[in-house]
Amino acid sequence: MNEKQINHFVDSYMRTYIFAFKEVNQVIEQVTLDGKNISVEQFFSFTRTYEKRRNECNRTF
């Protein structure tokens, strides 16, 4: 790839990433915890914790 193609690829990737992040952020802004909005970081932390605990509960011994 030449420099122009690389710059086009990087620019396209950045625009796509920013668009997707804005969309996700708008959805997360609608989530509340005890009547308060949560941050993106909190949302993903809660999601990760939930998935981990759900997987632990689904284990069979």
Biopython code that builds the backbone (N, CA, C, O; Angstrom):
import numpy as np
from Bio.PDB.StructureBuilder import StructureBuilder

atoms = [
    (1, "MET", "N", (0.839, -1.177, 0.000)),
    (1, "MET", "CA", (0.000, 0.000, 0.000)),
    (1, "MET", "C", (0.889, 1.248, 0.000)),
    (1, "MET", "O", (1.939, 1.289, 0.642)),
    (2, "ASN", "N", (0.444, 2.235, -0.724)),
    (2, "ASN", "CA", (1.191, 3.488, -0.714)),
    (2, "ASN", "C", (0.668, 4.391, 0.408)),
    (2, "ASN", "O", (-0.324, 4.072, 1.064)),
    (3, "GLU", "N", (1.337, 5.497, 0.612)),
    (3, "GLU", "CA", (0.998, 6.390, 1.722)),
    (3, "GLU", "C", (-0.429, 6.923, 1.616)),
    (3, "GLU", "O", (-1.120, 7.052, 2.627)),
    (4, "LYS", "N", (-0.871, 7.233, 0.402)),
    (4, "LYS", "CA", (-2.222, 7.751, 0.219)),
    (4, "LYS", "C", (-3.267, 6.701, 0.625)),
    (4, "LYS", "O", (-4.256, 7.035, 1.278)),
    (5, "GLN", "N", (-3.059, 5.477, 0.254)),
    (5, "GLN", "CA", (-3.988, 4.410, 0.621)),
    (5, "GLN", "C", (-4.005, 4.178, 2.132)),
    (5, "GLN", "O", (-5.059, 3.954, 2.726)),
    (6, "ILE", "N", (-2.835, 4.236, 2.735)),
    (6, "ILE", "CA", (-2.756, 4.056, 4.193)),
    (6, "ILE", "C", (-3.485, 5.181, 4.904)),
    (6, "ILE", "O", (-4.236, 4.933, 5.847)),
    (7, "ASN", "N", (-3.277, 6.401, 4.469)),
    (7, "ASN", "CA", (-3.972, 7.546, 5.078)),
    (7, "ASN", "C", (-5.479, 7.416, 4.905)),
    (7, "ASN", "O", (-6.235, 7.710, 5.831)),
    (8, "HIS", "N", (-5.918, 6.984, 3.741)),
    (8, "HIS", "CA", (-7.356, 6.788, 3.499)),
    (8, "HIS", "C", (-7.910, 5.708, 4.428)),
    (8, "HIS", "O", (-8.985, 5.869, 5.006)),
    (9, "PHE", "N", (-7.166, 4.601, 4.568)),
    (9, "PHE", "CA", (-7.584, 3.517, 5.451)),
    (9, "PHE", "C", (-7.693, 3.989, 6.896)),
    (9, "PHE", "O", (-8.690, 3.714, 7.564)),
    (10, "VAL", "N", (-6.683, 4.694, 7.380)),
    (10, "VAL", "CA", (-6.676, 5.194, 8.755)),
    (10, "VAL", "C", (-7.824, 6.174, 8.969)),
    (10, "VAL", "O", (-8.513, 6.103, 9.986)),
    (11, "ASP", "N", (-8.035, 7.072, 8.042)),
    (11, "ASP", "CA", (-9.118, 8.053, 8.143)),
    (11, "ASP", "C", (-10.480, 7.359, 8.180)),
    (11, "ASP", "O", (-11.343, 7.711, 8.984)),
    (12, "SER", "N", (-10.660, 6.383, 7.313)),
    (12, "SER", "CA", (-11.917, 5.639, 7.274)),
    (12, "SER", "C", (-12.146, 4.890, 8.588)),
    (12, "SER", "O", (-13.254, 4.892, 9.124)),
    (13, "TYR", "N", (-11.110, 4.259, 9.094)),
    (13, "TYR", "CA", (-11.211, 3.532, 10.358)),
    (13, "TYR", "C", (-11.577, 4.476, 11.498)),
    (13, "TYR", "O", (-12.442, 4.156, 12.314)),
    (14, "MET", "N", (-10.925, 5.639, 11.562)),
    (14, "MET", "CA", (-11.207, 6.599, 12.623)),
    (14, "MET", "C", (-12.651, 7.079, 12.559)),
    (14, "MET", "O", (-13.321, 7.157, 13.589)),
    (15, "ARG", "N", (-13.136, 7.401, 11.371)),
    (15, "ARG", "CA", (-14.519, 7.867, 11.249)),
    (15, "ARG", "C", (-15.512, 6.783, 11.673)),
    (15, "ARG", "O", (-16.506, 7.072, 12.340)),
    (16, "THR", "N", (-15.242, 5.551, 11.290)),
    (16, "THR", "CA", (-16.118, 4.446, 11.667)),
    (16, "THR", "C", (-16.101, 4.237, 13.173)),
    (16, "THR", "O", (-17.153, 4.069, 13.791)),
    (17, "TYR", "N", (-14.910, 4.247, 13.766)),
    (17, "TYR", "CA", (-14.775, 4.053, 15.200)),
    (17, "TYR", "C", (-15.488, 5.155, 15.967)),
    (17, "TYR", "O", (-16.218, 4.873, 16.917)),
    (18, "ILE", "N", (-15.288, 6.402, 15.571)),
    (18, "ILE", "CA", (-15.922, 7.535, 16.258)),
    (18, "ILE", "C", (-17.432, 7.446, 16.134)),
    (18, "ILE", "O", (-18.140, 7.677, 17.114)),
    (19, "PHE", "N", (-17.944, 7.115, 14.949)),
    (19, "PHE", "CA", (-19.386, 6.978, 14.756)),
    (19, "PHE", "C", (-19.941, 5.890, 15.679)),
    (19, "PHE", "O", (-20.939, 6.101, 16.368)),
    (20, "ALA", "N", (-19.291, 4.734, 15.688)),
    (20, "ALA", "CA", (-19.766, 3.622, 16.516)),
    (20, "ALA", "C", (-19.713, 3.983, 17.993)),
    (20, "ALA", "O", (-20.641, 3.676, 18.741)),
    (21, "PHE", "N", (-18.641, 4.629, 18.417)),
    (21, "PHE", "CA", (-18.516, 5.002, 19.823)),
    (21, "PHE", "C", (-19.606, 5.985, 20.223)),
    (21, "PHE", "O", (-20.166, 5.879, 21.315)),
    (22, "LYS", "N", (-19.912, 6.938, 19.354)),
    (22, "LYS", "CA", (-20.984, 7.889, 19.657)),
    (22, "LYS", "C", (-22.317, 7.181, 19.792)),
    (22, "LYS", "O", (-23.100, 7.496, 20.688)),
    (23, "GLU", "N", (-22.583, 6.224, 18.910)),
    (23, "GLU", "CA", (-23.834, 5.461, 18.976)),
    (23, "GLU", "C", (-23.928, 4.690, 20.290)),
    (23, "GLU", "O", (-24.963, 4.718, 20.957)),
    (24, "VAL", "N", (-22.858, 4.007, 20.660)),
    (24, "VAL", "CA", (-22.832, 3.249, 21.910)),
    (24, "VAL", "C", (-22.992, 4.193, 23.090)),
    (24, "VAL", "O", (-23.738, 3.895, 24.023)),
    (25, "ASN", "N", (-22.312, 5.311, 23.064)),
    (25, "ASN", "CA", (-22.392, 6.278, 24.160)),
    (25, "ASN", "C", (-23.815, 6.812, 24.329)),
    (25, "ASN", "O", (-24.268, 7.009, 25.457)),
    (26, "GLN", "N", (-24.518, 7.047, 23.232)),
    (26, "GLN", "CA", (-25.895, 7.533, 23.324)),
    (26, "GLN", "C", (-26.795, 6.511, 23.998)),
    (26, "GLN", "O", (-27.681, 6.878, 24.770)),
    (27, "VAL", "N", (-26.579, 5.242, 23.717)),
    (27, "VAL", "CA", (-27.367, 4.187, 24.350)),
    (27, "VAL", "C", (-27.024, 4.108, 25.835)),
    (27, "VAL", "O", (-27.918, 3.994, 26.673)),
    (28, "ILE", "N", (-25.749, 4.167, 26.162)),
    (28, "ILE", "CA", (-25.320, 4.074, 27.557)),
    (28, "ILE", "C", (-25.836, 5.264, 28.363)),
    (28, "ILE", "O", (-26.141, 5.117, 29.546)),
    (29, "GLU", "N", (-25.936, 6.421, 27.751)),
    (29, "GLU", "CA", (-26.452, 7.597, 28.461)),
    (29, "GLU", "C", (-27.884, 7.394, 28.938)),
    (29, "GLU", "O", (-28.328, 8.073, 29.864)),
    (30, "GLN", "N", (-28.603, 6.480, 28.326)),
    (30, "GLN", "CA", (-29.986, 6.202, 28.717)),
    (30, "GLN", "C", (-30.071, 5.231, 29.892)),
    (30, "GLN", "O", (-31.138, 5.070, 30.483)),
    (31, "VAL", "N", (-28.956, 4.583, 30.237)),
    (31, "VAL", "CA", (-28.923, 3.640, 31.344)),
    (31, "VAL", "C", (-28.710, 4.406, 32.635)),
    (31, "VAL", "O", (-27.839, 5.273, 32.715)),
    (32, "THR", "N", (-29.503, 4.088, 33.640)),
    (32, "THR", "CA", (-29.333, 4.743, 34.936)),
    (32, "THR", "C", (-29.164, 3.691, 36.026)),
    (32, "THR", "O", (-29.633, 2.560, 35.904)),
    (33, "LEU", "N", (-28.496, 4.088, 37.071)),
    (33, "LEU", "CA", (-28.305, 3.252, 38.240)),
    (33, "LEU", "C", (-28.669, 4.101, 39.444)),
    (33, "LEU", "O", (-28.001, 5.090, 39.744)),
    (34, "ASP", "N", (-29.726, 3.712, 40.125)),
    (34, "ASP", "CA", (-30.255, 4.515, 41.242)),
    (34, "ASP", "C", (-30.572, 5.937, 40.804)),
    (34, "ASP", "O", (-30.350, 6.882, 41.562)),
    (35, "GLY", "N", (-31.088, 6.099, 39.592)),
    (35, "GLY", "CA", (-31.491, 7.397, 39.083)),
    (35, "GLY", "C", (-30.362, 8.252, 38.556)),
    (35, "GLY", "O", (-30.587, 9.400, 38.174)),
    (36, "LYS", "N", (-29.142, 7.716, 38.525)),
    (36, "LYS", "CA", (-27.988, 8.474, 38.043)),
    (36, "LYS", "C", (-27.445, 7.832, 36.778)),
    (36, "LYS", "O", (-27.431, 6.608, 36.644)),
    (37, "ASN", "N", (-27.000, 8.668, 35.858)),
    (37, "ASN", "CA", (-26.375, 8.147, 34.645)),
    (37, "ASN", "C", (-25.049, 7.503, 34.994)),
    (37, "ASN", "O", (-24.397, 7.883, 35.966)),
    (38, "ILE", "N", (-24.656, 6.527, 34.195)),
    (38, "ILE", "CA", (-23.366, 5.889, 34.413)),
    (38, "ILE", "C", (-22.443, 6.211, 33.243)),
    (38, "ILE", "O", (-22.903, 6.548, 32.153)),
    (39, "SER", "N", (-21.159, 6.107, 33.474)),
    (39, "SER", "CA", (-20.181, 6.389, 32.433)),
    (39, "SER", "C", (-19.985, 5.160, 31.547)),
    (39, "SER", "O", (-20.434, 4.061, 31.875)),
    (40, "VAL", "N", (-19.321, 5.365, 30.443)),
    (40, "VAL", "CA", (-19.001, 4.263, 29.537)),
    (40, "VAL", "C", (-18.149, 3.237, 30.274)),
    (40, "VAL", "O", (-18.371, 2.033, 30.141)),
    (41, "GLU", "N", (-17.184, 3.705, 31.042)),
    (41, "GLU", "CA", (-16.309, 2.807, 31.792)),
    (41, "GLU", "C", (-17.104, 1.976, 32.790)),
    (41, "GLU", "O", (-16.876, 0.774, 32.918)),
    (42, "GLN", "N", (-18.033, 2.608, 33.495)),
    (42, "GLN", "CA", (-18.856, 1.884, 34.455)),
    (42, "GLN", "C", (-19.725, 0.853, 33.745)),
    (42, "GLN", "O", (-19.860, -0.279, 34.211)),
    (43, "PHE", "N", (-20.307, 1.240, 32.627)),
    (43, "PHE", "CA", (-21.159, 0.321, 31.879)),
    (43, "PHE", "C", (-20.396, -0.948, 31.487)),
    (43, "PHE", "O", (-20.881, -2.060, 31.695)),
    (44, "PHE", "N", (-19.206, -0.775, 30.921)),
    (44, "PHE", "CA", (-18.438, -1.934, 30.492)),
    (44, "PHE", "C", (-17.907, -2.738, 31.681)),
    (44, "PHE", "O", (-17.773, -3.959, 31.589)),
    (45, "SER", "N", (-17.605, -2.071, 32.788)),
    (45, "SER", "CA", (-17.194, -2.795, 33.996)),
    (45, "SER", "C", (-18.345, -3.638, 34.531)),
    (45, "SER", "O", (-18.156, -4.803, 34.880)),
    (46, "PHE", "N", (-19.532, -3.051, 34.596)),
    (46, "PHE", "CA", (-20.703, -3.794, 35.060)),
    (46, "PHE", "C", (-21.021, -4.956, 34.121)),
    (46, "PHE", "O", (-21.357, -6.052, 34.570)),
    (47, "THR", "N", (-20.912, -4.709, 32.824)),
    (47, "THR", "CA", (-21.186, -5.758, 31.843)),
    (47, "THR", "C", (-20.215, -6.917, 32.010)),
    (47, "THR", "O", (-20.619, -8.080, 32.005)),
    (48, "ARG", "N", (-18.944, -6.599, 32.158)),
    (48, "ARG", "CA", (-17.908, -7.638, 32.335)),
    (48, "ARG", "C", (-18.137, -8.416, 33.621)),
    (48, "ARG", "O", (-18.026, -9.642, 33.627)),
    (49, "THR", "N", (-18.456, -7.723, 34.710)),
    (49, "THR", "CA", (-18.713, -8.383, 35.990)),
    (49, "THR", "C", (-19.928, -9.292, 35.887)),
    (49, "THR", "O", (-19.911, -10.417, 36.387)),
    (50, "TYR", "N", (-20.990, -8.805, 35.236)),
    (50, "TYR", "CA", (-22.195, -9.611, 35.059)),
    (50, "TYR", "C", (-21.897, -10.885, 34.269)),
    (50, "TYR", "O", (-22.326, -11.972, 34.657)),
    (51, "GLU", "N", (-21.169, -10.753, 33.174)),
    (51, "GLU", "CA", (-20.848, -11.912, 32.351)),
    (51, "GLU", "C", (-20.009, -12.924, 33.126)),
    (51, "GLU", "O", (-20.232, -14.130, 33.028)),
    (52, "LYS", "N", (-19.053, -12.431, 33.889)),
    (52, "LYS", "CA", (-18.193, -13.310, 34.671)),
    (52, "LYS", "C", (-19.010, -14.069, 35.709)),
    (52, "LYS", "O", (-18.854, -15.281, 35.853)),
    (53, "ARG", "N", (-19.860, -13.383, 36.418)),
    (53, "ARG", "CA", (-20.684, -14.041, 37.449)),
    (53, "ARG", "C", (-21.693, -14.996, 36.830)),
    (53, "ARG", "O", (-21.956, -16.065, 37.381)),
    (54, "ARG", "N", (-22.253, -14.625, 35.703)),
    (54, "ARG", "CA", (-23.203, -15.511, 35.017)),
    (54, "ARG", "C", (-22.503, -16.802, 34.599)),
    (54, "ARG", "O", (-23.061, -17.889, 34.746)),
    (55, "ASN", "N", (-21.296, -16.684, 34.086)),
    (55, "ASN", "CA", (-20.537, -17.868, 33.687)),
    (55, "ASN", "C", (-20.187, -18.739, 34.885)),
    (55, "ASN", "O", (-20.194, -19.966, 34.784)),
    (56, "GLU", "N", (-19.883, -18.121, 36.010)),
    (56, "GLU", "CA", (-19.578, -18.882, 37.219)),
    (56, "GLU", "C", (-20.804, -19.643, 37.703)),
    (56, "GLU", "O", (-20.687, -20.773, 38.176)),
    (57, "CYS", "N", (-21.970, -19.036, 37.589)),
    (57, "CYS", "CA", (-23.204, -19.686, 38.031)),
    (57, "CYS", "C", (-23.622, -20.824, 37.093)),
    (57, "CYS", "O", (-24.294, -21.763, 37.518)),
    (58, "ASN", "N", (-23.234, -20.742, 35.849)),
    (58, "ASN", "CA", (-23.630, -21.757, 34.871)),
    (58, "ASN", "C", (-22.703, -22.963, 34.848)),
    (58, "ASN", "O", (-22.972, -23.935, 34.143)),
    (59, "ARG", "N", (-21.636, -22.913, 35.595)),
    (59, "ARG", "CA", (-20.712, -24.057, 35.647)),
    (59, "ARG", "C", (-21.376, -25.226, 36.352)),
    (59, "ARG", "O", (-22.091, -25.058, 37.340)),
    (60, "THR", "N", (-21.129, -26.387, 35.832)),
    (60, "THR", "CA", (-21.626, -27.594, 36.509)),
    (60, "THR", "C", (-20.433, -28.386, 37.001)),
    (60, "THR", "O", (-19.423, -28.518, 36.309)),
    (61, "PHE", "N", (-20.567, -28.902, 38.192)),
    (61, "PHE", "CA", (-19.453, -29.652, 38.780)),
    (61, "PHE", "C", (-19.775, -31.110, 38.820)),
    (61, "PHE", "O", (-18.961, -31.910, 39.281)),
]
sb = StructureBuilder()
sb.init_structure("model")
sb.init_model(0)
sb.init_chain("A")
sb.init_seg("    ")
for serial, (resi, resn, name, xyz) in enumerate(atoms, 1):
    if name == "N":
        sb.init_residue(resn, " ", resi, " ")
    sb.init_atom(name, np.array(xyz, "f"), 0.0, 1.0, " ", f" {name:<3s}", serial, name[0])
structure = sb.get_structure()
